[in-house]
Amino acid sequence: MHIETIAVHAGGEVDAATGALAPPIHLSTTFEHGPACELPHGFLYIREGNPTQARLETALAQLEGGAAALAFSSGMGAGVVLLQSLEPGSHVIFPNDIYVDFRTVARDFFPKWRIEHTVVDMTQVPAVRDAVRPNTKLIWVETPSNPLMQVVDIAAVAQLARQASARTVVDNTFATPVLQRPLELGADVSLYSSTKYFGGHSDVQGGALVFRTKDSYLEAVEHTRKMLGAVASPFNSWLILRGLRSLVCRVEKHSANAMAVARALADSPALAAVHYPGLQSHSGHAVAKMQMRSFGGMLSIQVKGGRERALAVASRVKLFVNATSLGGVESLLEHRASSEGPSSTTPPDLLRLSVGLEHPDDLIADLMRAIG
Ligand SMILES: *Cc1c(COP(=O)(O)O)cnc(C)c1O
């Protein structure tokens, strides 16, 4: 079945008790069981699993053709539980433009968990090969990356990981399963901040992992989630499931708008760079074209004249709002070096844009005026 159809129907069975089409939100924390804890309805306690979260997980797995999906309280919850499910002494390879808070996790927590890690320029596959060690268990891909929009060849890295008996996780938050299908390219796990495009309206927090196969790693991750408690709430699960219904058409429109914005900005003499994988000038364009359906709603620009000029542009936008996060219906712009804090490696002249669902001409006019 096509993803448009799956997105509308997955996890959306009519409620057996009432016939309701919109799924009920089950807030109950506990479920009746038998005298010896038999589970006639399949549920025991909210943290272990609950009907609303189960609907979301069914939908997420189907959307990507995965064997299973797990929902989390946040994208960080999803990523950290994945990392905490590795054995002490494991080695992880990170890309240099990884989402900033995972870089902070590596700095502040990996030593305590006895996880080793190497940071590489993952746009260069040989650099990944050189970083592999006998104890490498996980290769972490983020493509396109936040905020430099670097593109990594998922199939090549996944193949390399398999040869090294390591797993590959792809942070697919920017692309979503609509535009990029990591599991079909050989990755083991897709990671999402559901706070972004899945929710899609800047009003719900969540995270997700989708697994290609059911194996011991899935079991370990589910156990870690249950014991450490990084689960989604029923209401948040419901909102994210609701967001999935319109995911495909939203992402297509975000993507078309971002392409229009990138093209309009590409020749601006006031900019030092426009980073958008849909532009032929982007160093990752060929790989992106191979592995993405279109190029997504995110881009970043570097302003000539450095930090001060970038901040001046940020202060002049009227339609774009200066705010963090992404993937909502409204367009956002952010000076990432200011918001990322001490772990930031982002150039000081860079602004990140989350292109919303407004008319692209209005967005372009706003940016052109601000860039001057
Ligand atoms: C936002 C984001 C995360 C973290 O997700 P939260 O829901 O904020 O915890 C991870 N990866 C990427 C690429 C993100 O943009």
The ligand as an SDF file (V2000), in Angstrom:
LIG
                    3D

 15 15  0  0  0  0  0  0  0  0999 V2000
   14.7250   18.0560   17.9850 C   0  0  0  0  0  0  0  0  0  0  0  0
   15.6330   16.9850   17.5150 C   0  0  0  0  0  0  0  0  0  0  0  0
   15.9780   15.9220   18.3740 C   0  0  0  0  0  0  0  0  0  0  0  0
   15.5180   15.8540   19.8100 C   0  0  0  0  0  0  0  0  0  0  0  0
   14.1550   15.6650   19.9430 O   0  0  0  0  0  0  0  0  0  0  0  0
   13.2960   16.2040   21.2030 P   0  0  0  0  0  0  0  0  0  0  0  0
   11.9120   15.7950   20.8730 O   0  0  0  0  0  0  0  0  0  0  0  0
   13.5100   17.6750   21.2690 O   0  0  0  0  0  0  0  0  0  0  0  0
   13.8280   15.5380   22.4220 O   0  0  0  0  0  0  0  0  0  0  0  0
   16.7930   14.9330   17.8510 C   0  0  0  0  0  0  0  0  0  0  0  0
   17.2640   14.9790   16.5910 N   0  0  0  0  0  0  0  0  0  0  0  0
   16.9640   15.9950   15.7550 C   0  0  0  0  0  0  0  0  0  0  0  0
   17.5190   15.9990   14.3730 C   0  0  0  0  0  0  0  0  0  0  0  0
   16.1490   17.0390   16.1940 C   0  0  0  0  0  0  0  0  0  0  0  0
   15.8630   18.0500   15.3720 O   0  0  0  0  0  0  0  0  0  0  0  0
  1  2  1  0
  2  3  1  0
  2 14  2  0
  3  4  1  0
  3 10  2  0
  4  5  1  0
  5  6  1  0
  6  7  2  0
  6  8  1  0
  6  9  1  0
 10 11  1  0
 11 12  2  0
 12 13  1  0
 12 14  1  0
 14 15  1  0
M  END
$$$$
